[in-house]
Amino acid sequence: MSVAVAGGGPGGLLLGYLLARAGIEVTVLEARSDFDRDFRGDSLHPYTLELLDRLGLAEDLLALDHFKARSFRFHTPSGVYSCADYDRLDTPFGYVALMPQVRFLDFLAERAAKLPSFTLKTNAKVTGLLETDGKVTGVRFRGGELETSLVVGADGRFSTVRRLAGLDAKPLGATTDLLWFRLPRSPGDPRDADLDLYFGRDAYVGVLGGVHDWQVGYSLEKGAYPALRERGVEPIRAFLRDRVPWLADRAHLLTGFAQTTLLSVDISRVERWHRPGLLLLGDAAHVISPVGGNGILMAVQDAVAAANRLIPALRRGEVTSADLAGVQADRIAAIERVQADQVKVERRAAAARARGRGAAPPALLKLLFAIPALRTRGARGNAYGPFPPQLDESLLAS
């Protein structure tokens, strides 16, 4: 029995690693030549770090450059307040590790390559599915084809595997886009800036700490990018000078839109994540918005749930539709919860824009999050997500 995983992102590579640790023949097909590109998701949550620790990987991973975000704060016209204090959690990893995703993926790929049943093929974009009597039996990819017992589509929000399989994603209601860019760090920057949101009248800015720079996301109404381009980057620089004053001395470094990346925010979900011989995971099955920074977390947990179901099935010699449906059943409640919360945030933002009100959350939240227990609860919810799956480590003994 063998598995082909399309997509070398966090979910695809982790699933490949777990299957190979169990002695399953697995090939990960990555469309590009390497992982060296500018990702938006750089957040490794405590759940992920604890999992990697149990796998014996965390110590070496965290020896790489990373930034420890220990809190998540809102900066509003009515004041500043923390809504999540990760260092209050009962874990050795009381923080979100902000690490360039390319470093994380390179690390996973390097460790997986040491396992004899793991193969990574780069420049291997999937171009077709092999099928027999309605069952997927393999993939065609740039440079060849591969017959396999199971195909896993973990190839992201614009999944080729999903399209080829005829499994459509239903939009759930995103109303915001984000324009991302980077600004350099300075020795005088706040030590506790971590994961912060700065709210203005018509927009907000998210600031994520990095080792050498800050990743900055400027919000705009979905579809408003062409109008913003006509106005130029000065409105963004003015927002930074007004609402993020410690970045004001670097605002001029944003000189044009060539330095930015537009992320068209999406929240969508496929009704059925599987067909005979095929399973979708991560953004291929359910697109998570950047709200909460938990896209990687959801993909990692999908991989854990899939490993728990697939390893026994592959060992007995048959992956049934019931096995594939079981993966979705194990994950759907968590995904529905996360996406429902994100849709609420999107609708609240759209309603505020329609009324001409500011983008800031209700002032009542400041009073609520003054209670330490609620900040701990907020951190726990973000650190682990709803209904986090636990890896059956006994399956890894081949």
Salt bridges, closest charged atoms under 4 A:
GLU30 OE2 - ARG37 NH2 3.20
ASP38 OD2 - ARG40 NH2 3.33
ASP38 OD1 - ARG182 NH2 2.94
ASP42 OD2 - ARG182 NH2 3.89
ASP60 OD2 - ARG111 NH2 2.59
ASP65 OD2 - HIS212 NE2 3.95
ASP85 OD2 - ARG375 NE 2.62
ASP106 OD2 - ARG103 NH2 3.53
GLU110 OE1 - ARG111 NE 2.97
GLU110 OE2 - LYS114 NZ 3.19
GLU131 OE1 - ARG275 NH2 2.62
GLU145 OE1 - ARG140 NE 3.82
ASP177 OD1 - LYS222 NZ 2.59
ASP189 OD1 - ARG250 NH2 2.67
ASP192 OD2 - ARG73 NH1 3.21
ASP196 OD2 - ARG73 NH2 2.97
ASP196 OD2 - HIS75 NE2 2.79
ASP202 OD1 - ARG201 NH1 2.70
ASP213 OD1 - ARG182 NH1 3.45
GLU234 OE1 - ARG237 NE 3.02
GLU234 OE2 - ARG241 NH2 2.22
ASP249 OD1 - ARG250 NE 2.97
ASP302 OD2 - HIS286 NE2 2.57
ASP302 OD1 - ARG331 NE 2.69
ASP323 OD2 - ARG316 NH2 2.48
ASP330 OD2 - ARG309 NE 2.79
GLU393 OE2 - ARG54 NE 3.09
